[in-house]
């Protein structure tokens, strides 16, 4: 199983602790084996949390795919001031601790906006989390218009990693970051693009189609 590189320090610490505890059973007896078993299980769980599976992207390129695994909490139209500077549609995906926490590029394009904001740690499903929580935004220019992916820290998540730098050219499904231990990802798209998902749907990052770009009508 492939794991995200950010997870290896946690995995190694848990693994070393488990090994040392198993060795301690030789001195302190079998009761120590209970702790060793728990630490071994924790090592497996941490490795599973940081799993980074390969994904086959859809063949159709004229689509917007999910930037993250999780459940679609909301689809709404908002005013986004930092990148769109106007109205746009926002698709909110909630990632539980059981989801893959790697984020992926939703569409081909160039990174023209990157912004990190320190903030609060409200629960990821809180409506104000998109504005008030710690977050990292990545604005992408595509042949159809602009889109933005916003990684948002949650109640437990306290670490956001965003890989691409400005001017980077992204392929659909390319890994763009990670949020540790439960979080939220917002996808912002133009209002005239066609939505292909619904609230309550389960999204698979890099695979599930969320929208279809459309040209502006005259």
N, C-alpha and C positions, 0 to 999 in steps of 0.2 A: 504494500500500500504506500503510495507516494504521499508525503506530507509537505505542507507549506514550510519554507525555511524558517519563518518566524516562530514556528512551533517547536523546533528542535531543542532550544534551551530548556523549555518546560518538560519535554519528553525525557531528555537526558537526566535532569534533576530527579524526576520521578523514578526513572529506571535505576539510577545509582542508589537512591534511597531504598528501593525494593531489594536490590542485590545485597546491600549492607545489612538490611533487616533479616534476610534469609540466612546470611552468615552468622548473625547474632543468635539465631535459634540454636546454634551449636553450643553456645555458652549459657544462654538464659532458658533454654528448654522450649518445649512445643508451644507454650502460650504465646511466644513471640511470633510463631508462624501465622497467627490470626492477623497481626499487623502486617506481616509480609504479604499475605494474600490480598489484603485491602490495598496496599501500596502497588502491588502488581496489577490489580484491577484498575486502579487510578491511572497507571501508566498506559494501559490499553485505551482507557476512555479519553485521555489527553491526546494520544496519537490519533484516535478516531475523530476527535473534534477538529484537529488540524489537517484532516485528510484533504487531498487536492486531486480529485479524480480527473481523468482526461474526458473531454466532452466532444462529441461530433456535432458541429454546427449545421443548421439547415442549409441545403444547397442554394435556396433562393436568397439573393443578396439584397433584394428590395424590401427588407423587413427590419424591424427593431426587436432584438431578442433580450430576454431578461438579463439584467446585470448581476443578479444574485438569486440564490435559492431562497425559498420561503413562501409565505402566504401573502396574497395581495390584500392589503388592508383597506385601501381607498384609491379611487380614481376621481380627481377633481380638477377644476379649472381655477387657477390662482394668478395673482400678479407676482412675478418673480423679478426683484429689482437688481440683483447682483450680476446676472449674465444675460438673461432675456430682456431685461428692462421693459417688461410688459407682460401681457397675459400669456399663459402657457398651460399645458396639461401636466399634471403630476400624478405619477403612478407610484404608490407607496408599497414597499415589500418589507414584511417583518420577518426577521431571521431569529428563530429560536435557537437554543443551545444545541439542538439536534440537527440543524441544517449545516450544509457545507458553508464555510464563511469566507471563501474566496469570491471576490467580485470580478466581473468580466466586462469587456467593452460591448455595448449593445449594438454597435453599428460601426462600419468603417469610417474613419475620419482622422482629422488632425487635432491634437490638443492645443487649444488657443486660450484656455483659461484654467488656472489652478489656484485654489484659495483654501487655506486652512483657517478655521475659527475655533478658538478655545471657548468653552462654555459649560453648561450644566450637564447633569446626567439623569434627566428625567426618563421614565420608562419609555421604551421605544415606540409603544403604541399611543403615547400621549400626543395629541394634536400639536402641542407647542414644541415638541422635540425637534421638529424640522427647523425651527427658528432659533431655539435657545440652547440646544445641546452642542457639545463638541462635535465638529463635523469637518469633512474635507470634500470640496466640490471640484469636479473635473468637467470643463466645458469643451465640447467637441464640435468642430465644424465638419459637416458632411456635404455631399453633393446635393442633398435635399433641403438643407437648413441646419440649424444648430440643435444640439441636445446637451443635456447635462446629467451627470451621475453624481449624487451626493451621498457619501458614506456618513452615517450618523451614529455616534456612540449611544449606548443605552444605559440602563440602570446598573448592569454588571459590566458591560463592555467599557474599557477605559483606554483602549489603544487602537488607533486607526493607522493603517499603513496604506499609502498610495504610491504606486510604482512609477507611472509615466511622468515625464517632465514636459514642460512647454515645448511645442513643435514636434512632439513625438507623433508618429503616424500609427494608428491602431487598426488592427484587423478585428472583424466581428468575433467575439468569444475570447479574445486575448485577455489574459489575466491583468487586472489593473490595480488590485489591492486586496486588503484583508482587514476585517474587524474582529477583535478577540471577544469571545464569550457573550453572544447574544447582541443583536443590534438591529439597525434599520437602514434600508437603502431607498432613496427617492430617485425616480427617473423623471426628468422634465423634457417634454417634447412640444413642438408647435401645436397650436390648437386645431389646425385643419387636418392633421394626420389622423388616420383611421385607427381607432382602438380595436384590438383583437383579443382582449381579455376581459375578465369581469372580477368584481370584488368577491373574494372567497376562493379564487382559483389558486392552485399550487403552482409556483413557478420553479423552473429548473434553470439555473444560471447558464447562459450560453446556448440554450436549447429552445426554451419556450418563447413563442412569438407573442409579443405584447402589443405591437402596433405596426402599421404599414405607412411609410412616407407617401405623401401625396403632393403634387404641385399646387401652388396657390392658384385658386380660381380667379378668372378675370372679372 
